[in-house]
Amino acid sequence: MNYADELVSMLRPLGVYSFQEGSFSLAELQALGAALDAADEAFGAAQKESIVMTAQDEGLSKMEALFRSKPPAKTVDARRAAIAGFLRISGDSFTLAALNRCLCACGVACSVEETGEVNRVKVWFPGVMGIPDGFAEAYLHTPVEKIRTYSAAQFDHWTKEPFAANFRKMLTLEQYRDPALARLYQNYLAAGPLAYMAAIFRKLTDSDQAAMELALAFYGPMYLLYSVYDGAEDKDSVSPLLDAHIDRFIATVEAGRWKDGIAP
């Protein structure tokens, strides 16, 4: 039953209104009923969109806008789970179990492990070669300044962690003898990181070519410093070179000077 019918049923017993078709009283109640139906529908939609587990579109978008980073979730169910994961984050959400729960809820298929170092964890993607699908998209929403943290962590991983450093050196040597290892080398150290950076910088540029040029300008020196680190007697002197490169690159990008042909 709609609101017009409810109004008629409430007022009919009074016997003072005419509800014949075409009567003024009936027309007035039908107009009021239509307005109440529209208000009820709007209220129901607003209520539905305000609850994480029932929101469909507008509500999800507004909830996602509350967070600094947007998770790489595509489906409605995945977006709901990601928002719920973000909302569960609090001051005590930084245990190993809580980190893994939050990442899983956000649609990031990864695992967090402790490294034994203060303020540092290791994040890995089981069964995934190279950059996981959707991860670069999530990173597109990260401020440029955070490129510093990501890059420093990557550099330390491939140079200072014994297993990763030896794995990198092995891939560098064996890529010319084994096609499978050559693919691994490209995914982990060459074409993969380059494509990843190009995806990040695509939002700053107006073409794929410009994004790739920025990626080359950023990743090229970092890639070269892997070899510089391997041959350096004073290995502690290499990281400051990377820091200086990143500082200069970020300053150039934020100032927009790369658009004028000035290399970062």
C-alpha positions in Angstrom: 0.0 0.0 0.0 1.3 3.5 -0.9 0.9 6.6 1.2 -2.1 7.9 -0.8 -4.0 4.7 0.0 -3.0 4.9 3.7 -4.2 8.5 3.9 -7.6 7.6 2.3 -8.1 4.7 4.7 -7.3 6.9 7.7 -9.6 9.7 6.7 -12.5 7.7 5.2 -14.1 6.9 8.6 -14.5 10.6 9.4 -17.1 10.9 6.6 -16.2 14.5 5.8 -14.2 13.9 2.6 -15.2 12.9 -0.8 -13.0 10.2 -2.3 -14.7 9.9 -5.7 -12.4 9.8 -8.7 -11.8 13.3 -9.9 -12.7 14.9 -6.5 -10.5 17.7 -5.1 -10.0 15.8 -1.8 -8.8 12.6 -3.5 -6.4 14.6 -5.8 -5.0 16.4 -2.9 -4.3 13.2 -1.0 -2.8 11.6 -4.0 -0.4 14.5 -4.4 0.5 14.3 -0.7 0.9 10.5 -1.0 3.2 10.8 -4.0 5.4 13.3 -2.1 5.5 11.0 0.9 6.3 8.0 -1.3 9.3 9.9 -2.8 10.5 11.0 0.6 10.2 7.4 1.9 12.1 6.1 -1.1 14.9 8.7 -0.6 15.1 8.0 3.1 15.4 4.2 2.4 18.1 4.8 -0.1 20.0 7.1 2.2 19.7 4.6 5.0 20.9 1.8 2.8 23.9 3.8 1.5 24.9 4.8 5.0 25.6 1.2 6.1 28.8 -0.5 4.9 27.2 -3.9 4.3 24.3 -2.6 2.3 25.8 0.4 0.4 25.9 -0.1 -3.3 27.4 3.0 -5.0 27.2 6.5 -3.7 27.6 5.4 -0.1 30.7 3.4 -0.9 32.3 6.3 -2.8 31.7 8.7 0.0 33.1 6.3 2.6 36.2 5.6 0.5 36.7 9.4 0.2 37.2 9.5 4.0 40.4 7.5 3.7 43.8 8.8 2.5 44.4 5.7 0.3 41.9 3.8 -1.8 42.2 0.0 -1.8 42.4 -1.9 -5.2 38.9 -3.3 -4.7 36.7 -3.6 -7.8 33.5 -5.4 -6.9 30.8 -4.1 -4.4 31.6 -6.9 -2.0 35.3 -6.3 -2.1 34.8 -2.5 -1.6 32.6 -3.2 1.4 35.2 -5.5 2.9 38.0 -3.0 2.3 36.0 -0.2 4.0 35.2 -2.4 6.9 38.9 -3.3 7.1 39.9 0.4 7.2 37.3 1.2 9.9 38.7 -1.6 12.1 42.1 0.1 12.2 42.8 1.7 15.6 45.7 2.3 17.9 46.0 -1.4 18.7 45.7 -2.6 15.1 49.4 -2.9 14.5 50.0 -6.4 15.8 51.1 -8.9 13.1 47.7 -10.6 13.2 45.9 -7.3 12.9 48.0 -6.1 10.0 47.3 -9.3 8.1 43.5 -9.0 8.8 43.4 -5.5 7.6 45.3 -6.1 4.4 43.2 -9.2 3.6 40.0 -7.2 4.2 41.3 -4.5 1.9 41.6 -7.0 -0.9 45.4 -7.1 -0.9 46.4 -10.8 -1.2 49.6 -10.6 0.8 51.2 -11.7 4.0 53.1 -9.6 6.6 56.1 -11.1 8.5 58.3 -9.6 11.2 61.9 -8.9 10.3 63.3 -8.5 13.8 64.0 -4.8 13.1 62.2 -2.0 14.8 59.4 -0.4 12.7 60.0 -2.7 9.7 58.0 -5.6 8.4 58.3 -7.7 5.3 55.3 -7.9 2.9 55.2 -10.7 0.4 52.7 -12.0 -2.2 52.4 -15.8 -2.2 52.3 -17.3 -5.6 52.7 -14.0 -7.4 55.6 -13.2 -9.7 56.5 -9.6 -10.1 54.0 -6.9 -9.2 50.6 -8.1 -8.1 47.5 -7.1 -10.0 45.9 -4.0 -8.5 48.9 -3.1 -6.4 50.1 -0.4 -8.7 46.6 1.0 -8.9 46.5 1.3 -5.1 49.9 3.0 -5.2 48.6 5.6 -7.6 46.8 7.2 -4.7 49.9 7.5 -2.6 51.5 10.9 -2.2 54.7 11.5 -4.2 56.6 11.9 -1.0 56.0 8.3 -0.1 57.9 7.2 -3.2 61.0 7.9 -1.0 59.9 5.3 1.6 59.0 2.7 -1.0 62.3 3.2 -3.0 64.5 3.1 0.1 62.9 -0.1 1.3 63.3 -1.7 -2.2 67.0 -0.7 -2.3 67.7 -2.0 1.1 65.9 -5.3 0.2 67.9 -5.9 -2.9 71.3 -4.9 -1.4 71.3 -5.5 2.4 69.1 -8.6 2.9 71.5 -11.5 2.2 69.0 -13.8 0.5 67.5 -11.1 -1.7 70.9 -9.7 -2.6 72.3 -13.1 -3.6 69.1 -13.8 -5.5 69.6 -10.5 -7.4 73.2 -11.3 -8.3 72.3 -14.9 -9.4 69.6 -13.6 -11.7 71.9 -11.0 -13.1 74.5 -13.7 -14.0 72.1 -16.5 -15.1 69.6 -14.4 -17.1 71.7 -15.1 -20.3 71.7 -18.8 -19.8 68.2 -19.7 -18.7 65.1 -18.1 -20.3 63.1 -18.7 -17.1 65.6 -16.9 -15.0 65.7 -14.1 -17.7 62.0 -13.6 -17.2 62.5 -13.5 -13.4 65.2 -10.9 -13.8 63.0 -8.8 -16.0 60.0 -9.0 -13.7 62.0 -8.3 -10.5 64.7 -5.9 -11.6 64.2 -4.5 -15.1 61.0 -4.3 -17.1 58.7 -5.1 -14.1 59.9 -2.2 -11.9 60.0 0.1 -14.9 56.4 -0.6 -15.9 55.4 -0.3 -12.2 56.9 3.2 -12.0 55.4 4.2 -15.4 52.0 3.2 -14.0 52.6 5.4 -11.0 53.7 8.4 -13.0 50.9 8.0 -15.7 48.6 10.2 -13.5 51.2 13.0 -13.6 51.5 13.0 -17.4 49.5 13.3 -20.5 50.9 10.3 -22.4 52.3 6.8 -21.9 55.6 8.0 -23.4 56.0 10.8 -20.9 55.2 8.4 -18.0 57.8 6.0 -19.2 60.4 8.8 -19.5 59.7 9.8 -15.9 60.0 6.1 -14.9 63.4 5.8 -16.6 64.6 9.0 -15.0 63.6 7.8 -11.6 64.5 4.1 -11.8 67.7 4.3 -13.9 69.9 5.7 -11.2 68.4 3.5 -8.6 69.1 0.4 -10.8 72.7 1.6 -11.4 73.3 2.0 -7.7 72.7 -1.7 -7.1 76.0 -2.4 -8.9 77.7 0.6 -7.3 76.7 -0.8 -3.9 78.1 -4.3 -4.8 81.5 -2.8 -5.6 81.7 -0.1 -3.0 84.2 -0.6 -0.1 82.2 1.9 2.0 78.7 0.6 1.4 77.2 3.1 3.8 78.2 5.8 1.4 75.8 4.5 -1.3 72.4 5.1 0.3 73.0 8.8 0.6 73.4 8.9 -3.2 70.0 7.3 -3.6 68.5 9.7 -1.0 69.9 12.7 -3.0 68.6 11.4 -6.2 65.1 10.9 -4.8 65.1 14.3 -3.2 66.0 15.9 -6.5 63.5 13.9 -8.4 60.6 14.6 -6.0 61.5 18.4 -6.0 61.5 18.5 -9.8 58.2 16.6 -10.1 56.4 18.6 -7.5 57.6 21.8 -9.1 56.4 20.6 -12.5 59.8 21.3 -14.1 59.9 18.0 -15.9 57.1 19.3 -18.1 59.5 21.9 -19.5 62.0 19.2 -20.4 64.2 19.5 -17.3 65.3 16.1 -16.3 64.5 15.1 -12.7 
